Amino acid sequence: METKTRNYYAVKVTGGQEVNVALMLEERIRTNNLKDVYSILVLPRLKGYVVIEAGGPHVIKLLITGIRHVRGIAPGLVPKDDIAKLIAKRVAGPSVKEGDLVEVVSGPFRGMQAQVVRYDQAKGEVVLNILESAFPLQVTMPVDQVKPSKRS
């Protein structure tokens, strides 16, 4: 049985058009019945590029010819290790727990002290009680917008 090579190629696209280009590529794959394209990756941390897993550069050239917003193929292959790093789930922000005192580092409450009321690790959000407010004020924000200041 013949094993086909699968390599990752980075295709340069206009910034912000990654998803649109991926959808157009998918449509071309379906209409032309291309069997040597295995996946199309749009990575949120990789702006201006769409990564395509295919059998060879000739398949990529055939696929991207005439597609709007495509700027060309980046030279070389994208290593599988780099793809794994880019699609691996990142640990979200600092470790906080209920009752911790934190400082807000971005957003409208930047620089204010707050106490963690609730931490939803699945959503990556914290509910904070802003301590410097004249009245009780609870806000929900991403955990990466706070940094621990003191444990209580």
Backbone as CSV, one residue per row, in Angstrom:
resi,resn,N_x,N_y,N_z,CA_x,CA_y,CA_z,C_x,C_y,C_z
1,MET,0.841,-1.194,0.000,0.000,0.000,0.000,0.880,1.250,0.000
2,GLU,0.583,2.176,-0.827,1.369,3.395,-0.964,0.950,4.407,0.107
3,THR,1.944,4.937,0.838,1.635,5.976,1.829,1.895,7.336,1.198
4,LYS,0.934,8.200,1.311,1.059,9.535,0.725,1.688,10.478,1.748
5,THR,2.550,11.360,1.252,3.165,12.326,2.154,2.162,13.433,2.463
6,ARG,2.191,13.856,3.699,1.335,14.957,4.129,2.228,16.024,4.722
7,ASN,2.236,17.175,4.099,3.036,18.292,4.585,2.131,19.489,4.817
8,TYR,2.603,20.390,5.668,1.862,21.611,5.964,2.512,22.773,5.215
9,TYR,1.691,23.529,4.504,2.155,24.675,3.740,1.449,25.928,4.243
10,ALA,2.200,27.004,4.415,1.615,28.282,4.844,1.318,29.102,3.596
11,VAL,0.062,29.517,3.464,-0.366,30.338,2.345,-0.586,31.750,2.871
12,LYS,0.116,32.723,2.285,-0.034,34.120,2.702,-1.346,34.668,2.177
13,VAL,-2.105,35.326,3.075,-3.382,35.934,2.684,-3.456,37.340,3.263
14,THR,-4.392,38.123,2.757,-4.623,39.456,3.299,-5.063,39.324,4.755
15,GLY,-4.485,40.131,5.635,-4.835,40.078,7.052,-6.322,40.289,7.282
16,GLY,-6.917,39.447,8.111,-8.336,39.548,8.405,-9.211,38.757,7.447
17,GLN,-8.633,38.218,6.393,-9.402,37.462,5.396,-9.151,35.963,5.479
18,GLU,-8.549,35.508,6.564,-8.167,34.096,6.681,-9.369,33.159,6.555
19,VAL,-10.451,33.471,7.263,-11.630,32.602,7.252,-12.283,32.608,5.869
20,ASN,-12.392,33.787,5.255,-12.986,33.874,3.922,-12.191,33.058,2.908
21,VAL,-10.872,33.160,2.968,-10.024,32.405,2.045,-10.206,30.909,2.288
22,ALA,-10.250,30.502,3.554,-10.419,29.080,3.874,-11.736,28.551,3.315
23,LEU,-12.791,29.344,3.406,-14.089,28.919,2.865,-14.050,28.802,1.338
24,MET,-13.366,29.743,0.689,-13.242,29.668,-0.774,-12.409,28.445,-1.191
25,LEU,-11.358,28.163,-0.414,-10.533,26.989,-0.708,-11.339,25.706,-0.535
26,GLU,-12.146,25.666,0.512,-12.987,24.486,0.753,-13.945,24.262,-0.422
27,GLU,-14.538,25.336,-0.894,-15.457,25.240,-2.027,-14.741,24.725,-3.270
28,ARG,-13.530,25.210,-3.511,-12.764,24.741,-4.674,-12.411,23.263,-4.530
29,ILE,-12.079,22.829,-3.331,-11.753,21.416,-3.099,-12.972,20.545,-3.413
30,ARG,-14.149,20.990,-2.957,-15.379,20.217,-3.195,-15.741,20.170,-4.685
31,THR,-15.675,21.307,-5.371,-16.095,21.341,-6.779,-15.109,20.613,-7.686
32,ASN,-13.807,20.681,-7.391,-12.797,20.015,-8.227,-12.454,18.619,-7.744
33,ASN,-13.068,18.187,-6.644,-12.867,16.844,-6.085,-11.381,16.550,-5.854
34,LEU,-10.684,17.489,-5.208,-9.257,17.312,-4.919,-9.089,16.373,-3.726
35,LYS,-8.379,15.284,-3.944,-8.201,14.268,-2.892,-6.912,14.465,-2.093
36,ASP,-5.971,15.259,-2.610,-4.679,15.410,-1.937,-4.634,16.555,-0.935
37,VAL,-5.778,17.180,-0.627,-5.835,18.214,0.410,-6.529,17.593,1.614
38,TYR,-5.824,17.571,2.751,-6.329,16.853,3.920,-6.953,17.780,4.965
39,SER,-6.436,18.980,5.085,-7.011,19.907,6.062,-6.624,21.343,5.725
40,ILE,-7.478,22.264,6.216,-7.209,23.698,6.107,-7.291,24.241,7.522
41,LEU,-6.235,24.899,7.970,-6.189,25.430,9.332,-6.171,26.948,9.318
42,VAL,-7.112,27.544,10.038,-7.100,28.986,10.279,-6.795,29.133,11.763
43,LEU,-5.608,29.593,12.066,-5.154,29.674,13.453,-5.274,31.104,13.964
44,PRO,-5.997,31.315,15.061,-6.211,32.679,15.556,-4.914,33.402,15.921
45,ARG,-3.883,32.665,16.295,-2.619,33.307,16.675,-1.671,33.489,15.486
46,LEU,-2.110,33.148,14.279,-1.274,33.257,13.087,-1.998,34.122,12.060
47,LYS,-1.876,35.432,12.209,-2.572,36.373,11.329,-1.897,36.433,9.961
48,GLY,-2.711,36.531,8.915,-2.182,36.687,7.572,-1.777,35.389,6.895
49,TYR,-2.082,34.256,7.504,-1.715,32.962,6.931,-2.851,31.964,7.112
50,VAL,-2.986,31.070,6.139,-3.837,29.892,6.240,-2.900,28.713,6.030
51,VAL,-2.956,27.721,6.908,-2.089,26.556,6.795,-2.895,25.435,6.146
52,ILE,-2.314,24.827,5.111,-2.996,23.762,4.378,-2.143,22.498,4.449
53,GLU,-2.797,21.401,4.796,-2.132,20.100,4.802,-2.455,19.433,3.469
54,ALA,-1.409,19.149,2.689,-1.639,18.602,1.345,-0.511,17.659,0.954
55,GLY,-0.709,17.004,-0.183,0.257,16.033,-0.679,1.497,16.642,-1.302
56,GLY,1.441,17.890,-1.713,2.617,18.504,-2.312,2.354,19.935,-2.708
57,PRO,3.422,20.680,-3.032,3.260,22.086,-3.390,2.479,22.283,-4.687
58,HIS,2.529,21.300,-5.599,1.769,21.405,-6.852,0.265,21.435,-6.574
59,VAL,-0.170,20.721,-5.536,-1.585,20.706,-5.160,-1.985,22.076,-4.617
60,ILE,-1.104,22.677,-3.817,-1.377,23.993,-3.239,-1.485,25.032,-4.353
61,LYS,-0.544,25.002,-5.307,-0.569,25.971,-6.410,-1.853,25.850,-7.213
62,LEU,-2.285,24.618,-7.488,-3.534,24.392,-8.207,-4.712,24.926,-7.397
63,LEU,-4.674,24.717,-6.086,-5.769,25.106,-5.202,-5.915,26.623,-5.081
64,ILE,-4.800,27.351,-4.949,-4.889,28.788,-4.644,-4.936,29.687,-5.876
65,THR,-4.704,29.121,-7.060,-4.684,29.943,-8.270,-6.024,30.647,-8.463
66,GLY,-5.973,31.980,-8.542,-7.170,32.769,-8.804,-8.049,33.046,-7.600
67,ILE,-7.663,32.594,-6.427,-8.464,32.847,-5.224,-8.162,34.256,-4.733
68,ARG,-9.216,35.000,-4.477,-9.081,36.375,-4.014,-8.448,36.428,-2.627
69,HIS,-7.646,37.422,-2.357,-6.953,37.693,-1.090,-5.752,36.775,-0.836
70,VAL,-5.454,35.847,-1.744,-4.282,34.984,-1.569,-3.074,35.714,-2.127
71,ARG,-1.993,35.786,-1.340,-0.784,36.497,-1.743,0.335,35.552,-2.195
72,GLY,0.156,34.251,-2.011,1.181,33.295,-2.434,1.486,32.287,-1.349
73,ILE,2.434,31.416,-1.653,2.843,30.376,-0.708,4.122,30.828,-0.025
74,ALA,4.160,30.702,1.290,5.393,31.000,2.027,6.407,29.907,1.704
75,PRO,7.678,30.269,1.535,8.676,29.253,1.184,8.877,28.232,2.302
76,GLY,9.099,26.991,1.908,9.372,25.930,2.868,8.103,25.319,3.434
77,LEU,8.307,24.359,4.307,7.201,23.659,4.957,7.034,24.173,6.383
78,VAL,5.841,24.016,6.912,5.598,24.348,8.317,5.800,23.061,9.100
79,PRO,6.736,23.037,10.060,6.980,21.806,10.824,5.758,21.391,11.644
80,LYS,5.551,20.091,11.761,4.406,19.566,12.517,4.444,20.019,13.979
81,ASP,5.648,20.167,14.544,5.774,20.613,15.944,5.179,22.010,16.113
82,ASP,5.443,22.902,15.129,4.919,24.265,15.202,3.396,24.272,15.135
83,ILE,2.835,23.402,14.299,1.374,23.301,14.206,0.813,22.849,15.552
84,ALA,1.451,21.859,16.156,0.975,21.355,17.455,1.014,22.456,18.512
85,LYS,2.060,23.284,18.498,2.152,24.387,19.466,1.052,25.412,19.240
86,LEU,0.752,25.690,17.958,-0.243,26.705,17.647,-1.670,26.262,17.945
87,ILE,-1.941,24.954,17.868,-3.310,24.516,18.133,-3.506,23.999,19.550
88,ALA,-2.412,23.897,20.319,-2.533,23.449,21.705,-3.256,24.504,22.532
89,LYS,-4.076,24.035,23.445,-4.829,24.957,24.285,-3.884,25.614,25.285
90,ARG,-3.956,26.931,25.366,-3.111,27.668,26.305,-3.788,27.715,27.665
91,VAL,-2.961,27.726,28.707,-3.496,27.922,30.047,-3.853,29.398,30.163
92,ALA,-5.092,29.660,30.562,-5.588,31.034,30.553,-5.186,31.775,31.815
93,GLY,-4.325,32.748,31.640,-4.040,33.740,32.670,-3.493,33.220,33.984
94,PRO,-3.495,34.107,34.981,-2.940,33.771,36.277,-3.870,32.859,37.063
95,SER,-3.306,32.195,38.053,-4.140,31.333,38.885,-4.725,32.179,40.016
96,VAL,-6.037,32.254,40.043,-6.737,32.992,41.085,-7.822,32.094,41.659
97,LYS,-8.222,32.387,42.885,-9.328,31.650,43.476,-10.222,32.625,44.222
98,GLU,-11.387,32.159,44.614,-12.351,33.021,45.292,-11.729,33.625,46.549
99,GLY,-11.954,34.917,46.733,-11.443,35.612,47.909,-10.109,36.307,47.677
100,ASP,-9.417,36.000,46.589,-8.128,36.635,46.295,-8.321,38.112,45.971
101,LEU,-7.338,38.904,46.375,-7.299,40.310,45.971,-6.467,40.404,44.705
102,VAL,-7.001,41.107,43.705,-6.320,41.229,42.425,-6.299,42.686,41.994
103,GLU,-5.426,42.975,41.045,-5.395,44.290,40.425,-5.819,44.123,38.978
104,VAL,-6.701,44.974,38.505,-7.156,44.931,37.115,-6.074,45.597,36.264
105,VAL,-5.600,44.874,35.227,-4.484,45.391,34.434,-4.898,45.956,33.075
106,SER,-6.161,45.756,32.672,-6.616,46.373,31.423,-8.121,46.549,31.463
107,GLY,-8.614,47.341,30.534,-10.047,47.618,30.494,-10.381,48.895,31.242
108,PRO,-11.670,49.182,31.396,-12.090,50.445,32.014,-11.757,50.551,33.503
109,PHE,-11.510,49.426,34.157,-11.205,49.440,35.594,-9.716,49.256,35.859
110,ARG,-8.873,49.535,34.865,-7.426,49.342,34.985,-6.876,50.089,36.185
111,GLY,-6.021,49.395,36.933,-5.369,49.994,38.088,-6.159,49.873,39.378
112,MET,-7.397,49.404,39.302,-8.227,49.294,40.508,-8.017,47.949,41.189
113,GLN,-8.190,47.965,42.500,-8.122,46.747,43.293,-9.507,46.101,43.311
114,ALA,-9.527,44.773,43.297,-10.798,44.050,43.313,-10.620,42.737,44.055
115,GLN,-11.747,42.178,44.459,-11.731,40.882,45.129,-12.470,39.888,44.235
116,VAL,-11.908,38.688,44.099,-12.512,37.661,43.253,-13.716,37.066,43.974
117,VAL,-14.893,37.188,43.355,-16.114,36.616,43.913,-16.290,35.192,43.380
118,ARG,-16.032,35.010,42.069,-16.198,33.710,41.430,-15.189,33.593,40.296
119,TYR,-14.693,32.382,40.072,-13.758,32.132,38.980,-14.282,30.956,38.166
120,ASP,-14.602,31.199,36.901,-15.077,30.157,36.004,-13.914,29.770,35.096
121,GLN,-13.250,28.669,35.446,-12.059,28.268,34.710,-12.404,27.821,33.291
122,ALA,-13.572,27.210,33.105,-13.971,26.738,31.772,-14.119,27.905,30.792
123,LYS,-14.711,29.001,31.253,-14.895,30.179,30.405,-13.691,31.109,30.439
124,GLY,-12.813,30.940,31.442,-11.669,31.832,31.585,-12.076,33.212,32.068
125,GLU,-13.129,33.270,32.892,-13.636,34.551,33.381,-13.646,34.587,34.903
126,VAL,-13.526,35.810,35.423,-13.657,36.031,36.860,-14.738,37.075,37.105
127,VAL,-15.476,36.881,38.193,-16.431,37.890,38.630,-15.746,38.613,39.782
128,LEU,-15.628,39.926,39.651,-14.889,40.723,40.620,-15.809,41.688,41.351
129,ASN,-15.461,41.957,42.590,-16.092,43.012,43.369,-15.073,44.145,43.418
130,ILE,-15.345,45.251,42.722,-14.410,46.379,42.672,-14.421,47.067,44.033
131,LEU,-13.260,47.103,44.677,-13.165,47.627,46.042,-13.124,49.148,46.088
132,GLU,-12.655,49.795,45.026,-12.484,51.239,45.029,-13.734,51.978,44.569
133,SER,-14.836,51.267,44.432,-16.090,51.874,43.989,-16.847,52.427,45.196
134,ALA,-17.605,53.495,44.995,-18.372,54.112,46.075,-19.569,53.246,46.464
135,PHE,-19.995,52.368,45.574,-21.115,51.472,45.840,-20.713,50.061,45.399
136,PRO,-21.399,49.022,45.891,-21.027,47.655,45.503,-21.120,47.464,43.988
137,LEU,-20.017,47.068,43.369,-19.966,46.928,41.926,-19.304,45.601,41.573
138,GLN,-20.070,44.729,40.919,-19.520,43.456,40.469,-19.412,43.474,38.951
139,VAL,-18.260,43.050,38.447,-18.032,42.992,37.009,-17.458,41.625,36.651
140,THR,-17.756,41.185,35.432,-17.197,39.941,34.904,-16.205,40.312,33.817
141,MET,-15.016,39.721,33.891,-13.998,40.009,32.877,-13.107,38.789,32.675
142,PRO,-12.377,38.750,31.545,-11.454,37.642,31.303,-10.366,37.600,32.376
143,VAL,-9.965,36.391,32.754,-8.978,36.228,33.827,-7.619,36.809,33.445
144,ASP,-7.331,36.940,32.146,-6.030,37.491,31.762,-5.968,39.007,31.898
145,GLN,-7.065,39.631,32.317,-7.068,41.077,32.554,-6.828,41.430,34.017
146,VAL,-6.538,40.421,34.839,-6.245,40.683,36.257,-4.925,40.028,36.621
147,LYS,-4.297,40.589,37.663,-3.094,39.924,38.195,-3.247,39.878,39.702
148,PRO,-2.832,38.768,40.305,-2.967,38.638,41.762,-2.114,39.684,42.476
149,SER,-2.685,40.281,43.519,-1.890,41.230,44.307,-1.652,40.673,45.697
150,LYS,-2.684,40.175,46.350,-2.530,39.593,47.686,-3.494,38.429,47.823
151,ARG,-3.106,37.468,48.637,-4.007,36.357,48.962,-4.746,36.741,50.237
152,SER,-6.027,36.345,50.307,-6.754,36.664,51.532,-7.070,35.404,52.306
